Amino acid sequence: MMGLGPLHTISLSAAREQAALCRKLLFDGVNLRVHRDQKRAEDQLEQANQKTFKECATQYIEDNKAGWKMRNTPSNGLQPLKPMPTGLLVIWWLPK
């Protein structure tokens, strides 16, 4: 059993519509939890594709620069980076 949301957030009519959709999916043989997880993954991928490489790189640097030991790291080294959708990138190496 899956909840549809808290009572103070979801109206009765919206809950009924969601329940009807869930019943239809169940009738079609769809696992509701798998369906929900796939929908979330699709939404996350769509949101990630909205970020540019520069935005991702800037965020990564801001999140990790406190742990770096290099003193000569340029503060504005991202100037030459051009906007590029991250959905086109394939990450093949991740630092430990």
DASUL-V621205 format. One record per residue. RES is the residue in one letter. PHI is phi as a letter, one per 40 degrees, with the letter a starting at -180 (none if undefined). Layout:
# DASUL-V621205
[[RES/PHI] [RES/PHI]]
This chain:
# DASUL-V621205
[[M/none] [M/b] [G/c] [L/c] [G/h] [P/c] [L/c] [H/c] [T/b] [I/b] [S/c] [L/c] [S/c] [A/c] [A/c] [R/c] [E/c] [Q/c] [A/c] [A/c] [L/c] [C/c] [R/c] [K/c] [L/c] [L/c] [F/c] [D/c] [G/g] [V/c] [N/c] [L/c] [R/c] [V/c] [H/d] [R/c] [D/c] [Q/c] [K/c] [R/c] [A/c] [E/c] [D/c] [Q/c] [L/c] [E/c] [Q/c] [A/c] [N/c] [Q/c] [K/c] [T/c] [F/d] [K/c] [E/c] [C/c] [A/c] [T/c] [Q/c] [Y/c] [I/c] [E/c] [D/c] [N/b] [K/c] [A/c] [G/c] [W/c] [K/b] [M/c] [R/c] [N/c] [T/c] [P/c] [S/c] [N/b] [G/c] [L/c] [Q/d] [P/c] [L/c] [K/b] [P/c] [M/a] [P/c] [T/c] [G/c] [L/c] [L/c] [V/b] [I/c] [W/b] [W/a] [L/b] [P/c] [K/c]]
